[in-house]
Amino acid sequence: MSLWLAPLHLTDGELAIIRTIRNVRQYLLEYWPGSSSTHLADLDVTLKVDHTLVTAADYLSDQTVTSSLAREFPTIPVISEECEEYQSIDHSTFWILDPLDGTQAFVCGSPDFAVLLSLRGPQGAIFSIVDYPASPEMVVAKGLAVAFDRDISTTTVDRSSARVIHTVYFDATDLNLYCPGGFNYQKSSVESTRVLLEVAKGTVDAAVVRVCGHKIWDIAALDHILRACGRTFTDESGNALEYSTIEIRAKYLVASRTLQLQDTLLHLLSL
């Protein structure tokens, strides 16, 4: 076991899943156009019914991770973005998988893509992994414990201002009129997953994400990691997210380093 994982007291099955995702990291990098040896034609890019992209890399990642989960945890079902027949939630304990979050970025050669996995039970999140193959960077949470495999002071999000609240998928012009003292709003140029992870790490003060087609596989692992890091994460009404359906029933997602800042942002969104 790697030393950085030791505090989590992981089971053999959990360690096996981490090894699988590390293997998937290498598979994805072989397909990634950001690698000089990869050609876009090799990706077999197609458009899904919901008008989002899917590639051969998505399917390879999905097949590899779901096979490993079936082998290590045969009684626990998997809800995956790429397995439509397994997208009904009728179990109290289940895995939530996004085998390639940020497919658009992946296809464009951007490093802003990840593998997201989370195990949820009746009492909430149990075990989660976020892995960025191109960084490379992995974060693992178990219960209320979390471990990072690299220096958490490292950030890929612009922090040109001393204290910044990032907005994702919308312009914060109106919010800027009521910005808390000492903060500036900045529209993020990266995916919501990356910005939320930076809030968890403490390299970004807060983030407001406009929900635009998000599903539970886009959010579940980040939800767990944010809470394990002691951050606050809710919808625009201050409610914890629900995982009873695959849809995210919210207009905005809000993550903050402090409860006071979270309350301020929720108030501004209500104006």
N, C-alpha and C positions, 0 to 999 in steps of 0.2 A: 504494500500500500504506500502511496506517496505521502510524505510527511504532512503536506498541507491538508490532506483529508482526514488525518488521524483524529482530530477533535470531534468528528461527526459520528464515530463509532458505527461505521457502515457494515451491513451484512454482506455475505458473499454474493448474494443476488444483486444487491445494489452496486457493488464493485464491478460485477460482470457487466451491468448496464453502462457504467461509466467507461469501461474498456470498449464496449461496442460503439459508443458515441465517439470515442477517440478514433476508432477505425473508420467510422463514417466521415469524420473530419478529413481524412486522407482521400477517401473516395470523392468527396465534394470538391476538393482542391484539384483533383485530376480533371473534373468537368469544368471548373470555374474559368470563364474567359479572362479573368484577371491574371491567370497563369499564361506565360508566353507559349506554352506547348498546347494550349487548348484552342479549338476552332468552334465557332458558334454553331456550325452545322451539326456538331457532335451532340449538342444538347437536346435535339429533337423537341423544340419548343412548340407547344400547342396552347390553344385558348380553351379554358373550361367554360361550362355553362354560365357561371357567374362572371365571366369576362376577365378572370384573372389568369395569369400564366402558370403553366406547369411544364416541367422538363423531365428528361430521363433521370436527372440527378435527384429530383423530388421523389420519384418512384423508387430509385435505388436506396435512398436514405430510409424511406418508409418501410420497405421490405426488410431491410437489415435490422432496423430497430424493433419493429413489431415481431419479427422472428425471435429476436433475443428476449423480448418481454414474454412471449409465449413459452419459451424454454425455461426461463428463470421464475416466472410468476404465472403458471398456466391457468390459474383460476380467476385471474383479474382481467376483465375486458379492457380493450384499448379503443379510445375514440381518437381517430386520426383524420387530419384534413384530407388526406388522399385515399381514405377508405370509406366511401359513402355508406356502405352497408352497415358500418359500425358507428353511426353518428346519432343514434338514439340513446338517451341516458336513462337506463332502467336498472342500474345497479348502485348500491351505496358506496362502493369503492371501485375506482376506475382510473386508468391512465389517460392522460390527455397529451397528444403528440402533434407537434408541427414539425415535420421532417426537414423542411427547408423554409424558414421564415424569411421573407424578403426576397422572393423569387425574382421580382423585377430588378432589384439591385444586383442579384447574382448574375442574371443574364447580361446586365450592362457592364459587368466586370468590377462592380463596387464591392469592397470588403464588408459591406453592411448587411450580412446575412447570417442566420444562426439556426441551430437545432434546438428546439424547445420541448421539454418533457416534464410532466408533473403528475404525481400520484395523489389523488384526493380520496378521502374517506368521509364518513359521517360527520366527523369533527373538523373537517377542513383539510388543508394541505399536509402531506406526509413527507414527500421526497420530491425534489425538483432539480432539474439541470438546465442551464443555459450555456450553450457552447458556440463561440464564434471561431470557425475554422481558420479564417484568414488572418486573425490577429496574432497568434492564436490565443484564445482566452476562454476559460471555463469557470463557471460558478455553480456550486452545489449547495443546496439547502436540505436539511433534514430536521423536521420539527421547527424549533426556534433557533437552531444553530445554522451557520452559513460559513462556507469556506471559498476563498478565491485563490486561483492558481497563479495569480500575478499581482504586482504592486497595485493596490486599489487607488493610488494617487494618479495613475495613468488614465488619461481620458482622451476619447476621440471626438468629443463635443467641444465646440468653440466656447471658451470662457474669457472672451475679450474684456468683458466687464467684471467687476469684482463680485457682484451678486446678481445672478441671472435666473429668471424663471423662463424655462423653455416652453414654447407652444408648438404643437405638432399638428400638421394638416389644416391649420387655419391661421389667419392674420390676427395679431393681437392689438390692432390699432385702438379698439374701444377699451380693452382692458388696460392699456397703457395710461389712459386718462385717470385711472384709479389705482395705479400701481403703488404697492406699499413702499414706504420710504426706504431708500437705500437699494431698491431692486430695479432692474430693467427687464422688460419682456423681450424675448428674442425668438423669432420664428426659426425652428430647427430645420436643418437641411437633411437630417438623417431619419431613419425609421423610428417609430415609437418604442420598439423593443430596446434599441440602443439608448435612447434618452432615459427611459425608465430604469435601465440598469445603472446609468450614471447617477441617478437620484439615489438608488440603493447604495452605491459606493460612496456617496457623499461628495462627489465631484461636481454635481449640479444641485442647486438648492430645491428646485421644484419643477414639475412639468404638468402641463395641461394638454391632454390629448383629445382631439375631436374624434369621436367614434365614427368610422366610415367603413362599414363592412367588417369590422373586427368580429372574430369568433373566439370561443373560449380557449382554443389552442394558441391564439396569438397572445393571450394575457395570463393564463394560469400560472406558468412558471415564474413570470415576473412578479405577479401578485404575492406568491410565496416568498420570493427572495427579498422583496421590499419589506415585508412584515418581519422576516427573520433578521433584517438589518435595523429594525426599530423605526422604519419609516411609516408614514400614514398613507393609505391608498384607498380611495373611494370613488364612487360616481359623483356627479355634480350635486346630488342631494345629500351627500355625506354617508351614503349607504355602502356596505361591503358588497362586492360583486356576487351574483348568484350563478351557480353552475348546474342548474336544473335543466337547462336547454343549451344548445350549442351557440345560441345568439347572445351577444352582449347587449343587454337592454339598458342602455344609457346613452346620453348625448355627449357627455364628456367623461374622461377619466382623469383624476387628479392625484398626484403623488407629491409629497412634501417631506423635507427633512424633519420638520417640527409640527406639532399639532397646532400651534398658534398660526403658523404660515398657512397650513391647510385650511383652518377656519376662515382666514382672510380671503383666500382664493375662492372658497365656496360661496362666501358672501358676495364677492365681485361677480361671480357667474350668475347669481340670482338677481342682479340688478337689471 
